[in-house]
Amino acid sequence: MDYGYKYGVVVSVTDIEDGDRVRVYIKGEDPADYKVNDIPYAFPLLPKHLFVKPQVGEKVIVFRQSDKSSDDRLYIGPIISQPDKLGSDTLAPDAFLKGGIMSPGVAPSTIPENKGLQPDPSDIALFGRGSTDIIQKKNEIQIRAGKSVDLKKFNRNNLTYVQVKNDPTTGKGQINIVSDNVNFLSHSSSIKFNLCDPEKLITDDEFQKVLKEAQQLPLGNKLVEYLELQRKAFASHVHAYPGLPPDATQNEVKNYLNYDLTKVLSQNFRCN
């Protein structure tokens, strides 16, 4: 007789052999006074190429070939009821399932402040537990971070994202990189930074070093503005007598000499 599936609660995610296994307590099958290490491991059904590991307290679906306790347990999950609970859903993960003890909350898509948080029905998306996601539209890919603080209100102020688009009608594409700070960093530059921290890639301290030591990129329009002043000063300046400096009271020269060169530098774009 086929065993089918049962719902269970994750009680441990520790696997010292890195098999991505978890221990799942199944009510009515495992003893109520269980010890964590006595609960059998459950192996993930998702392939290793896609990493989604449930956390302690979350519910999963457990499969087994038969009702024999010696058979392997296989799991898929976690069970998340609604998109605003992607961080963790331990209170009402089974709200849409028979036997769920709580009803689902208000549909997030009906809340105006949520507009932009979730993909369109025709999109393909990959969500993180927090503010990140990757959304694939028909001719566009969005990689986003900071989309929301609580998954309930879309960040309309300083969302960080990379947008890769192609317009099939013109055959032309565009890439937009949007953030508070944009840094173009090379491992081979003479200005060295630690860009390969095993946990954060760039640590908070190293980021402060980047802000201090990386070169600010010039703003093209401001640079042209300064060069125009230079050209006018060069072309029209006069000397009181041969060998003397140019007349500094002349408007063209005065505007050139008094130009604030810091206006040429971007405060948010840097490179090394």
C-alpha positions as CSV (number, residue, x, y, z in Angstrom):
1,M,0.0,0.0,0.0
2,D,1.3,3.4,-0.9
3,Y,2.2,5.7,2.0
4,G,1.4,8.9,0.2
5,Y,2.3,12.1,2.1
6,K,1.9,13.7,5.5
7,Y,2.5,17.2,6.9
8,G,5.2,17.7,9.5
9,V,7.1,20.4,11.4
10,V,10.8,20.9,11.0
11,V,12.6,20.4,14.3
12,S,16.2,20.5,13.2
13,V,18.1,21.7,10.1
14,T,21.5,20.5,11.2
15,D,23.2,18.0,8.9
16,I,26.9,17.6,9.6
17,E,27.3,15.8,6.3
18,D,25.9,18.7,4.2
19,G,23.1,16.6,2.7
20,D,20.6,19.4,3.2
21,R,18.6,17.0,5.2
22,V,16.2,18.1,8.0
23,R,14.4,16.3,10.8
24,V,10.6,16.6,10.6
25,Y,8.2,15.7,13.4
26,I,5.1,14.0,12.1
27,K,2.2,14.1,14.6
28,G,0.8,10.6,15.2
29,E,3.8,8.9,13.8
30,D,6.7,10.2,15.9
31,P,6.5,10.0,19.7
32,A,5.2,13.2,21.4
33,D,8.2,13.1,23.8
34,Y,10.7,12.7,21.0
35,K,14.4,13.6,21.2
36,V,15.5,15.5,18.1
37,N,18.2,13.1,17.1
38,D,15.7,10.2,17.2
39,I,13.6,11.8,14.5
40,P,14.7,10.3,11.1
41,Y,16.3,12.6,8.5
42,A,14.2,13.7,5.6
43,F,16.0,14.2,2.3
44,P,15.1,17.1,-0.1
45,L,13.1,16.4,-3.2
46,L,14.5,19.5,-4.9
47,P,17.7,19.0,-6.8
48,K,20.9,20.4,-5.2
49,H,21.1,23.0,-8.0
50,L,18.2,24.9,-6.3
51,F,18.7,25.6,-2.7
52,V,15.7,26.2,-0.5
53,K,15.9,24.9,3.0
54,P,13.0,25.2,5.5
55,Q,13.7,26.6,8.9
56,V,12.9,25.2,12.4
57,G,9.2,25.6,13.1
58,E,8.1,25.7,9.4
59,K,5.9,23.0,7.9
60,V,6.9,20.7,5.1
61,I,5.3,17.8,3.1
62,V,6.9,14.4,3.8
63,F,6.7,11.5,1.4
64,R,7.6,7.8,1.9
65,Q,7.3,4.8,-0.4
66,S,5.3,2.8,2.0
67,D,4.1,2.8,5.6
68,K,7.3,1.1,6.7
69,S,9.2,3.2,9.2
70,S,12.5,2.1,7.7
71,D,11.7,3.7,4.3
72,D,13.4,7.0,3.4
73,R,11.6,10.1,4.2
74,L,11.6,12.7,1.5
75,Y,10.4,16.3,1.9
76,I,9.4,19.3,0.0
77,G,8.8,22.7,1.5
78,P,8.6,24.9,3.4
79,I,4.8,25.5,3.0
80,I,4.2,29.2,2.7
81,S,0.6,30.4,2.6
82,Q,0.9,33.9,1.1
83,P,3.7,35.9,-0.5
84,D,3.9,38.4,2.4
85,K,5.0,35.5,4.7
86,L,8.0,34.5,2.6
87,G,10.4,35.3,5.5
88,S,8.8,32.6,7.6
89,D,5.3,31.2,7.9
90,T,5.0,29.2,11.1
91,L,1.5,30.4,12.2
92,A,-0.7,29.6,9.3
93,P,1.2,27.8,6.6
94,D,-1.7,25.4,6.0
95,A,-4.3,28.2,5.8
96,F,-5.3,27.0,2.3
97,L,-5.1,23.3,3.1
98,K,-7.8,21.0,4.7
99,G,-7.3,20.9,8.4
100,G,-5.7,24.3,8.6
101,I,-6.6,25.9,11.9
102,M,-6.3,29.5,10.6
103,S,-7.8,31.3,7.6
104,P,-5.6,33.1,5.2
105,G,-5.0,36.8,5.6
106,V,-6.1,39.5,3.2
107,A,-4.9,38.9,-0.3
108,P,-1.7,41.0,-0.6
109,S,-2.5,41.9,-4.2
110,T,-5.6,43.8,-3.1
111,I,-3.5,46.2,-0.9
112,P,-2.5,49.3,-3.0
113,E,0.8,49.7,-1.1
114,N,1.8,46.2,-2.2
115,K,1.7,47.0,-5.9
116,G,5.1,46.1,-7.5
117,L,6.0,43.6,-4.8
118,Q,4.8,40.5,-6.6
119,P,5.4,39.3,-10.2
120,D,2.7,39.3,-12.8
121,P,0.9,35.9,-13.3
122,S,2.8,35.3,-16.5
123,D,6.2,36.0,-15.0
124,I,8.7,33.4,-13.7
125,A,10.3,34.4,-10.4
126,L,12.7,33.3,-7.7
127,F,12.2,34.8,-4.2
128,G,14.4,35.2,-1.2
129,R,13.1,35.1,2.3
130,G,13.6,38.9,2.7
131,S,13.7,41.8,0.3
132,T,15.3,40.1,-2.8
133,D,14.0,38.4,-5.9
134,I,14.7,37.7,-9.5
135,I,11.8,38.2,-11.9
136,Q,11.8,37.1,-15.5
137,K,9.3,38.7,-17.8
138,K,8.8,38.0,-21.5
139,N,11.6,40.3,-22.6
140,E,13.0,41.6,-19.3
141,I,14.9,40.4,-16.2
142,Q,14.8,42.2,-12.9
143,I,17.2,41.5,-10.1
144,R,16.0,43.4,-7.0
145,A,17.1,44.0,-3.4
146,G,15.4,46.2,-0.9
147,K,12.0,45.8,-2.5
148,S,10.3,46.0,0.9
149,V,11.0,46.2,4.6
150,D,8.2,43.9,5.7
151,L,7.0,42.4,2.4
152,K,3.8,44.4,2.8
153,K,4.7,47.8,1.3
154,F,6.7,48.3,-1.9
155,N,9.8,50.4,-1.6
156,R,9.2,53.4,-3.8
157,N,12.2,55.4,-2.5
158,N,15.5,53.7,-3.0
159,L,15.0,50.2,-4.5
160,T,18.2,48.6,-5.7
161,Y,17.9,46.7,-8.9
162,V,19.4,45.6,-12.2
163,Q,17.0,45.7,-15.2
164,V,17.9,44.0,-18.4
165,K,15.4,44.7,-21.2
166,N,15.1,44.0,-24.9
167,D,12.6,45.7,-27.2
168,P,11.7,43.1,-29.9
169,T,10.1,45.8,-32.1
170,T,13.4,47.7,-32.4
171,G,15.8,44.8,-31.7
172,K,17.6,47.0,-29.2
173,G,18.2,46.4,-25.5
174,Q,19.1,48.4,-22.4
175,I,20.6,47.6,-19.0
176,N,19.7,49.9,-16.1
177,I,21.6,49.7,-12.8
178,V,19.9,51.6,-10.0
179,S,21.1,52.0,-6.4
180,D,22.2,54.6,-3.8
181,N,25.8,53.7,-4.5
182,V,27.2,52.1,-7.6
183,N,30.8,50.8,-7.5
184,F,32.8,49.3,-10.4
185,L,35.5,47.3,-8.8
186,S,38.3,45.2,-10.3
187,H,40.5,42.6,-8.6
188,S,43.4,43.7,-10.8
189,S,43.4,47.4,-10.1
190,S,46.3,49.2,-8.3
191,I,43.8,50.3,-5.7
192,K,43.2,47.0,-3.9
193,F,40.1,46.0,-1.9
194,N,39.0,42.7,-0.3
195,L,36.2,41.7,-2.6
196,C,36.0,38.0,-1.7
197,D,34.9,37.8,1.9
198,P,33.5,34.3,2.3
199,E,30.4,35.5,4.0
200,K,29.6,39.0,2.8
201,L,31.8,39.4,-0.4
202,I,32.4,43.0,0.7
203,T,32.2,43.6,4.4
204,D,30.7,46.7,6.0
205,D,34.2,47.9,6.9
206,E,35.6,47.2,3.4
207,F,32.6,49.1,1.9
208,Q,33.6,52.2,4.0
209,K,37.1,51.8,2.6
210,V,35.7,51.7,-0.9
211,L,33.7,54.9,-0.3
212,K,36.9,56.6,1.0
213,E,39.6,55.3,-1.4
214,A,37.8,54.4,-4.7
215,Q,37.9,57.0,-7.4
216,Q,34.8,59.1,-7.9
217,L,33.7,59.0,-11.6
218,P,33.3,62.3,-13.4
219,L,29.9,63.6,-14.4
220,G,30.0,64.1,-18.2
221,N,27.8,67.2,-18.4
222,K,29.7,69.0,-15.6
223,L,33.0,68.1,-17.1
224,V,31.9,69.5,-20.5
225,E,30.7,72.7,-18.6
226,Y,34.2,73.1,-17.1
227,L,36.0,72.5,-20.4
228,E,33.7,75.1,-22.1
229,L,34.8,77.6,-19.5
230,Q,38.4,76.7,-20.1
231,R,38.1,77.0,-23.9
232,K,36.5,80.5,-23.6
233,A,39.1,81.6,-21.1
234,F,41.9,80.4,-23.4
235,A,40.4,81.8,-26.5
236,S,39.5,85.3,-25.2
237,H,41.9,86.1,-22.4
238,V,44.1,89.2,-22.6
239,H,47.4,90.3,-21.0
240,A,48.1,93.8,-19.8
241,Y,51.7,93.5,-21.1
242,P,53.6,90.7,-22.8
243,G,54.9,88.2,-20.2
244,L,52.3,89.1,-17.5
245,P,49.6,86.7,-16.4
246,P,46.2,87.0,-18.0
247,D,43.8,89.6,-16.7
248,A,42.0,87.7,-13.8
249,T,39.2,90.2,-13.7
250,Q,38.0,89.3,-17.2
251,N,34.7,87.4,-16.9
252,E,35.8,84.4,-18.9
253,V,39.0,83.9,-16.9
254,K,37.2,84.6,-13.6
255,N,34.5,82.1,-14.3
256,Y,37.2,79.5,-15.2
257,L,39.4,80.1,-12.2
258,N,36.4,80.1,-9.8
259,Y,34.8,76.9,-11.0
260,D,34.3,74.4,-8.2
261,L,36.0,71.3,-9.6
262,T,34.2,69.0,-7.0
263,K,31.0,69.6,-9.0
264,V,32.6,67.4,-11.7
265,L,32.8,64.4,-9.4
266,S,29.9,62.0,-8.8
267,Q,29.1,61.3,-5.1
268,N,27.6,57.9,-5.9
269,F,29.6,56.3,-8.7
270,R,33.1,55.0,-8.0
271,C,35.7,52.7,-9.5
272,N,39.2,51.5,-8.7
